Amino acid sequence: MKRIGILTSGGDSPGMNAAIRAAVRCGIEAGMEVYGIYRGYEGLLDGEIRQLNRSSVGDILQRGGTMLKTARSERFRTEEGQEKAMQMLETFGIEGLIIVGGDGSLRGGLDLSNRGIKVMGLPGTIDNDLAYTDYTIGFDTAVTTVLEAISKIRDTSSSHERTTIIEVMGRHCGDIALYAGLTGGAEAVLVPEIEFNLNEVCQRIVIGANRGKQHSLIIKAEGVDISSQDLVEAIERKTGRETKLVVLSYLQRGGSPTLRDRLLATQCASKAVELLHADSESKAIGTVNGQITALPLQEAIEQEREVNREMFNLIRVLSK
């Protein structure tokens, strides 16, 4: 394989630039030409493709976001769009493709793989919602960002002796809330995978206040089946304590990637280049028990992720 492409798709995540850098420089080292595809699948359809060299990816390792930009593409979801994408890859002579993104992005890669191009999928999403890998690129940075926010919010919550609900990202997977809640000392964590009991949450807040606790922090994933504002009003009504809402939103996507995300992205991209150079079948690359792994792309996508109930129960024990 002499010519490969790389694109980033879906929501951006810290560490994507580290993956791009490693893919380009490892690809060139292996004797291949590497082409950057800008704005994801949408850019692929429009031919926003240019060759990258070592200098193209200089000074991006520490930057959040993605130098290749990203965009959603409804056109790519159609048969006509996917056929046009294949024609564009053929026009540029691209024989293999590295795709950095979440579940939807990797499924798009599988569609292209089924049409005949070799695809290597890298888990680029802050949600940590891909079952085939222990961690996704960007997750560690996102949780670190949430923890920094928790520390600041705790200061003002203690001063006013109030309850604060912190809404974090996670429509279908509550891992950001779960990991941040456990390591940030939250009284309760609400995730979409586990039904919550409002009375139990309120009871925990009142019991904590009665023993002299100056504040209470509730971490709520955005996908939980109650609006955050409704939750604020319900807790304030039931506990009689002032309750505020902080929505972290896209703050979680930005920032310089942590060591773990830079390392994961770099190692996954290096593995992707190695497999493409060897003309391997399409794979999804990730990490399991600290080791970089590569599974058949379709097998990896079909795996279903389960919430870590042991961690969830530990939060209950520690917050009493």
Summary of the structure (lengths in Angstrom):
residues: 320
radius of gyration: 21.6
end to end distance: 58.0
largest distance: 69.9
contacts: 1205
relative contact order: 0.18
helix: 47%
strand: 19%
